[in-house]
Amino acid sequence: MNVPGTVSEILCHKQPEVWSVGPDATVLRAIQIMAEKDIGALPVVEGNRLIGIISERDYTRKVILMGRSSRQTPVQDIMSRDPYTASPDEPIVECMRVMTEKKVRHLPVLDGENLVGILSIGDLVNWIISAQSVAIDQLEKYITGAYPA
């Protein structure tokens, strides 16, 4: 199935806030923000520049399993550096390819150097389900003769 749309179309349906954390914040603070906002990852920004991303996966693999303290470990010690990113005009199908091939669940969205959003695998799944529902509805209307000529 061809998946129509671009990243900006998905971002239009999301809340406009982009939560982030600085590299010197503690891992505990990052996890608290993720829990409060019900999100699975946070872009790590220094000034206005994206320098990494911290996810629940980073936390479990680089803090819990390594015996570190989330109260004392700074985000910069466990974040994923140089994350894969997307641009607002990028096709959704390309984001799906990157997420699948690179095994990432979140893509920060950059418009030039500006962080304008974050795209999750859940966002893509929801978009695809909506696109399939529309296609099915149109096919049903066509088959039953209710589709406009």
JORA-V992905 format. One record per residue. N is the residue number from 0. RES is the residue in one small letter. SS is DSSP state (A for helix, B for strand, O for the rest). OMEGA is omega in whole degrees, -180 to 180 (* if undefined). Layout:
n=N res=RES ss=SS omega=OMEGA
n=N res=RES ss=SS omega=OMEGA
//
This chain:
n=0 res=m ss=O omega=175
n=1 res=n ss=O omega=-180
n=2 res=v ss=O omega=-179
n=3 res=p ss=O omega=171
n=4 res=g ss=O omega=179
n=5 res=t ss=B omega=180
n=6 res=v ss=A omega=-178
n=7 res=s ss=A omega=178
n=8 res=e ss=A omega=177
n=9 res=i ss=A omega=-178
n=10 res=l ss=A omega=178
n=11 res=c ss=O omega=-178
n=12 res=h ss=O omega=-180
n=13 res=k ss=O omega=174
n=14 res=q ss=O omega=-176
n=15 res=p ss=O omega=-179
n=16 res=e ss=O omega=173
n=17 res=v ss=O omega=-180
n=18 res=w ss=O omega=179
n=19 res=s ss=B omega=-179
n=20 res=v ss=B omega=177
n=21 res=g ss=O omega=-177
n=22 res=p ss=O omega=-179
n=23 res=d ss=O omega=177
n=24 res=a ss=O omega=178
n=25 res=t ss=B omega=176
n=26 res=v ss=A omega=178
n=27 res=l ss=A omega=180
n=28 res=r ss=A omega=179
n=29 res=a ss=A omega=180
n=30 res=i ss=A omega=177
n=31 res=q ss=A omega=179
n=32 res=i ss=A omega=180
n=33 res=m ss=A omega=179
n=34 res=a ss=A omega=-180
n=35 res=e ss=A omega=-175
n=36 res=k ss=A omega=-180
n=37 res=d ss=O omega=179
n=38 res=i ss=O omega=-175
n=39 res=g ss=O omega=-179
n=40 res=a ss=B omega=177
n=41 res=l ss=B omega=170
n=42 res=p ss=B omega=176
n=43 res=v ss=B omega=-177
n=44 res=v ss=B omega=175
n=45 res=e ss=B omega=-170
n=46 res=g ss=O omega=175
n=47 res=n ss=O omega=-173
n=48 res=r ss=B omega=176
n=49 res=l ss=B omega=179
n=50 res=i ss=B omega=-180
n=51 res=g ss=B omega=176
n=52 res=i ss=B omega=176
n=53 res=i ss=B omega=-178
n=54 res=s ss=B omega=175
n=55 res=e ss=A omega=178
n=56 res=r ss=A omega=177
n=57 res=d ss=A omega=-179
n=58 res=y ss=A omega=-176
n=59 res=t ss=A omega=-176
n=60 res=r ss=A omega=-173
n=61 res=k ss=A omega=176
n=62 res=v ss=A omega=-176
n=63 res=i ss=A omega=-176
n=64 res=l ss=O omega=-180
n=65 res=m ss=O omega=178
n=66 res=g ss=O omega=178
n=67 res=r ss=O omega=177
n=68 res=s ss=O omega=179
n=69 res=s ss=O omega=178
n=70 res=r ss=O omega=-175
n=71 res=q ss=O omega=-176
n=72 res=t ss=O omega=176
n=73 res=p ss=B omega=180
n=74 res=v ss=A omega=-176
n=75 res=q ss=A omega=180
n=76 res=d ss=A omega=-176
n=77 res=i ss=A omega=-177
n=78 res=m ss=O omega=172
n=79 res=s ss=B omega=-177
n=80 res=r ss=B omega=179
n=81 res=d ss=O omega=-177
n=82 res=p ss=O omega=171
n=83 res=y ss=O omega=-178
n=84 res=t ss=B omega=175
n=85 res=a ss=B omega=174
n=86 res=s ss=O omega=-178
n=87 res=p ss=O omega=-177
n=88 res=d ss=O omega=-179
n=89 res=e ss=O omega=177
n=90 res=p ss=B omega=-180
n=91 res=i ss=A omega=-179
n=92 res=v ss=A omega=178
n=93 res=e ss=A omega=177
n=94 res=c ss=A omega=177
n=95 res=m ss=A omega=180
n=96 res=r ss=A omega=-179
n=97 res=v ss=A omega=-179
n=98 res=m ss=A omega=-179
n=99 res=t ss=A omega=-177
n=100 res=e ss=A omega=-175
n=101 res=k ss=A omega=179
n=102 res=k ss=O omega=175
n=103 res=v ss=O omega=-177
n=104 res=r ss=O omega=-178
n=105 res=h ss=B omega=175
n=106 res=l ss=B omega=170
n=107 res=p ss=B omega=-179
n=108 res=v ss=B omega=-179
n=109 res=l ss=B omega=171
n=110 res=d ss=B omega=-169
n=111 res=g ss=O omega=178
n=112 res=e ss=O omega=-174
n=113 res=n ss=B omega=175
n=114 res=l ss=B omega=-176
n=115 res=v ss=B omega=180
n=116 res=g ss=B omega=174
n=117 res=i ss=B omega=-177
n=118 res=l ss=B omega=179
n=119 res=s ss=B omega=176
n=120 res=i ss=A omega=177
n=121 res=g ss=A omega=177
n=122 res=d ss=A omega=-180
n=123 res=l ss=A omega=179
n=124 res=v ss=A omega=179
n=125 res=n ss=A omega=179
n=126 res=w ss=A omega=-179
n=127 res=i ss=A omega=178
n=128 res=i ss=A omega=178
n=129 res=s ss=A omega=179
n=130 res=a ss=A omega=179
n=131 res=q ss=A omega=179
n=132 res=s ss=A omega=178
n=133 res=v ss=A omega=180
n=134 res=a ss=A omega=179
n=135 res=i ss=A omega=179
n=136 res=d ss=A omega=179
n=137 res=q ss=A omega=178
n=138 res=l ss=A omega=178
n=139 res=e ss=A omega=178
n=140 res=k ss=A omega=179
n=141 res=y ss=A omega=-179
n=142 res=i ss=A omega=-178
n=143 res=t ss=A omega=179
n=144 res=g ss=O omega=-180
n=145 res=a ss=O omega=-178
n=146 res=y ss=O omega=-178
n=147 res=p ss=O omega=-179
n=148 res=a ss=O omega=*
//
